[in-house]
């Protein structure tokens, strides 16, 4: 996994967060990045967040399991804050 790809993911989710975690072009950009890196833990976690935003809990839970994580119980912003700190440390 290249650090610049991880930084692209972080920046893309930052844009998604700035837009209120709503479906649209920013959501699609995050989803596309995650799909290109399927099987890599940080990107599977991002994929899980995408499907949580979408409201598809079954699919989100699948990606959380693949990432070795559990679905957040707080707000999307809370989950992104914790996720961002962990991903930034890896980047």
C-alpha positions as CSV (number, residue, x, y, z in Angstrom):
1,X,0.0,0.0,0.0
2,X,1.4,3.3,-1.0
3,X,1.3,6.1,1.5
4,X,0.1,8.5,-1.2
5,X,-2.9,6.3,-1.9
6,X,-3.8,6.3,1.8
7,X,-3.5,10.1,1.8
8,X,-5.8,10.3,-1.2
9,X,-8.3,8.3,0.9
10,X,-8.0,10.6,3.9
11,X,-8.4,13.7,1.7
12,X,-11.4,12.2,-0.1
13,X,-13.2,11.3,3.2
14,X,-12.3,14.8,4.5
15,X,-14.3,16.2,1.5
16,X,-17.1,13.8,2.2
17,X,-17.1,14.9,5.8
18,X,-17.2,18.6,4.8
19,X,-20.3,17.8,2.8
20,X,-22.0,16.3,5.7
21,X,-21.4,12.6,4.7
22,X,-24.1,12.8,2.1
23,X,-24.4,10.6,-1.0
24,X,-23.1,12.1,-4.2
25,X,-19.8,12.7,-6.0
26,X,-17.7,12.8,-2.9
27,X,-19.2,9.6,-1.6
28,X,-18.6,8.0,-5.0
29,X,-14.9,9.1,-5.0
30,X,-14.3,7.5,-1.7
31,X,-16.1,4.3,-2.8
32,X,-14.0,4.2,-6.0
33,X,-10.7,4.6,-4.1
34,X,-11.7,1.8,-1.7
35,X,-12.7,-0.6,-4.4
36,X,-9.3,-0.1,-6.1
37,X,-7.6,-1.3,-2.9
38,X,-10.0,-4.1,-1.9
39,X,-8.3,-6.4,0.6
40,X,-6.2,-3.7,2.2
41,X,-7.4,-3.0,5.7
42,X,-7.6,0.9,5.7
43,X,-9.5,0.8,2.4
44,X,-11.9,-1.9,3.5
45,X,-12.6,0.2,6.6
46,X,-13.3,3.2,4.3
47,X,-15.5,0.9,2.2
48,X,-17.4,0.0,5.4
49,X,-17.9,3.7,6.2
50,X,-19.3,4.3,2.7
51,X,-21.9,1.6,3.1
52,X,-22.8,2.9,6.6
53,X,-23.4,6.3,5.1
54,X,-25.5,4.7,2.4
55,X,-27.6,3.0,5.1
56,X,-26.7,-0.5,3.9
57,X,-25.8,-2.0,7.3
58,X,-25.5,-5.5,6.1
59,X,-22.9,-4.5,3.5
60,X,-21.2,-2.1,5.9
61,X,-20.8,-4.9,8.5
62,X,-19.3,-7.2,5.8
63,X,-16.6,-4.5,5.1
64,X,-16.1,-3.8,8.8
65,X,-15.4,-7.5,9.4
66,X,-12.9,-7.5,6.5
67,X,-11.2,-4.5,8.0
68,X,-11.1,-6.1,11.5
69,X,-13.3,-3.3,12.9
70,X,-16.9,-3.0,14.2
71,X,-19.5,-0.5,13.1
72,X,-19.4,2.8,15.0
73,X,-22.3,3.6,17.3
74,X,-21.8,7.3,17.3
75,X,-22.1,9.8,14.5
76,X,-20.3,9.6,11.2
77,X,-18.2,12.5,12.3
78,X,-17.2,10.7,15.5
79,X,-16.3,7.6,13.6
80,X,-14.4,9.6,11.0
81,X,-12.4,11.4,13.7
82,X,-11.2,8.1,15.2
83,X,-10.6,6.6,11.8
84,X,-8.7,9.6,10.6
85,X,-6.4,9.6,13.5
86,X,-5.6,5.9,13.0
87,X,-5.2,6.2,9.2
88,X,-3.0,9.4,9.5
89,X,-0.6,7.5,11.7
90,X,-0.2,4.9,9.0
91,X,0.2,7.4,6.1
